[in-house]
């Protein structure tokens, strides 16, 4: 068993806002609000609109696509909000994490929070937990040259943050992290500019 990952999962399961410095709590609020604003800003884009129409509203009505009237199953809402938040290229960045943790975390956390009726304090706790885990995973890993960080370590951080919303304990989170790691992708950084599929890779 990977003791470092287990320790990280223990941290995520035991974290509480009242044990954090006030400046970290304040910053987490700003990161959350900024990310929500970017999602709303990107929601009317043509790409998001077409995808939302293709998916259609869900009878489950679990979570919102921000800036739209209809609700969707939580995984679909998370996907739509993630695409919307990335579409304008205004998402928060963190040089210490070598990437954009918030836009990978917030869509899944708020979808699960809306589905389960989680309180605001739980949302912020999950954001800090997932963000810290994602950042530490980023610092501990090394991407191949030309690979974009989105879809790699953020996938695990988002899963841990969402697991925290569901109040999973460390052993459950350890299993969640390992499953999430198998869903990571390695997108080539130039794909979005060239119109290629995320799985395409070329040095051209």
N, C-alpha and C positions, 0 to 999 in steps of 0.2 A: 504494500500500500504506500502511495506517495505521501509521506508525512508533511511535506511542505504544502501540498494542495489541501490536505486534511486540516492543517492549521488555518489555512485561508478560509476554508468552509466554516470552521469553528468561529473565526472572527466574524464572518457574515451572519451567522446564526445568533451570536451573543451581543452584537452591536446595539447600543441604545443611544438616542440623541442626547440624553441628559449627561452622558459621559464624554461628550465631544466638546471641544472648545467652541465658544459662541461664534467665532469667525468662520468656522467650517460649516456650521448650521446655516449661517447667513449666506455663505457662498453657495451652498447646495440649493437654497431657495432661488437665488439668482440664476443658477444653471438650469433649474427646472423651468422657471418662467421664461427664460430666454429660448430654451428649446421648444417649449409649447408655442411661443410666438412664431418661431421659424416654421413649425409644422403648419400652423394656421396660414401663414403667408404662402406656403407652397401648395396648400390643399387645392386651390382653384386651378392649378396647372392642367394643361390638356392631358398629359400623361396620367396624372392621378385621377382625373375625371373619367377617362376611358376605362381605367382599371376598376374604379369604383362601380361604374355602370356594368361592367362585365361580371364582377363578383355579385352585385346585387345585395340588397339588404337581407339580413338574416332574421328568421323567425325567432332565433335565440335572443336577439337584441341585447347583446352582452356589453358592447363597448362602442364608443363614438369614433368616427373619423373626424377629427377636429376641423371645424369650418364647414361641415356638411350636416344635412338634416337627419340622415338615416343612421341607424346603428347596425353593427355587424357582429358576427362571431368574433370573440376576442383575438384569435390569431390573425384574422383578416384585418381587423382594425389596427392591430400592431403593424402589420405589413404596410397598409396604406399610409399610416402616420409616419412610418420610417421613410418611405419613398418621398412623401411630401416634404419631410424635414430635410432631406438631402438634396432636393431638386433645385434649390436656389443657391446652394453652396455657401450658405450663411451659418452652418451649424458650428457649435462651439468646438474649439480645438484645444488640445492640451499638449504642450511640447514635452512635458515629463512623461506622458503616456505614448508619445509618438503617434498621435492620431486624434480621433473624435469620439471619445467615450460616450458622451451624453446622448447623441442621436442614435447610438446603438442600444442604449439602455432604456431611455425614457419611453419610447413607443410601447415596448412590451410591459414595462412596469405600470404605466397608466392604464393600459388595456386590462391587465389582470386586476388592478386596483378598482376600476369601475365595475368589473364583473363581480368581484367579491365584496364591494362596499367598504374598502379599506379607508381608514382615516388619513388625514394629511400627514400626521407624524409618521405613520407607517410608510407612506410613499417616500418621504424624505429619508427615512432610515434605509429603505431598500435601495434608493438611489446612491447614497453614500457607500453602502456595503458593496453594491455591484460595481460602482465606479472604482473603488479602491482595489477590488479584486481584479477588474479588467486592467487597471494601470499596472499592477504588480505582475500580472501575466505578460503584459506587453514588454515590461522591462526585463523579464526573465527569458524572453524568446528572441529569436533572430529571424526576420523574414528574408526570403531570397530577394536579391536586388530586382527592382521593378515591380514587386508585389505591393498592392495597396493594403493598408492595415484593416480597413472595414471588412467585416465578415470573418475575421480571424479571432483574436483574443476577445473582441467585443461580444462575440457570440456566447462565450462562456460567462462573461460578466453580466450580460443581459439575463441569462438563464439563472444565475445565482441571485440577482436582484429580484427576479420574478419569483424564484423559490422562497426568498425571504418574505415577500408579500403573502405567500401561502403558508408562512410560519413553519417551514421545514427546518429540521435540526441538522447538525453537522454531517451525520452519516448520510442522510437523504441528499443534502446539498453536494456531498462528495460524489454520489452516484449521478446527480443531475449534471455536475460539471464534466464528468467523463463522457456522458452521453452527448452533451452540447459540443464537446471538442470534436466529436465525429461528424458534426454538421458544419464545421468551419470550412470556408472556401478560401482559395488563394487567387483573388482577382488581379489581373495585370492592370497596372495603374493607367495605361493608355487606352484601355478598352472603351471607356465611356466617350472618349474623344473620337475614336475611330468607328464607333457604332458596332463593336464586336460583342459577342456573347461573353458573359462573365467567365466562362470556362476557357475562352480562347486565350492563347498565349503566343506572343511573337516578339522577337527582339527588333523587328523591322521598324 
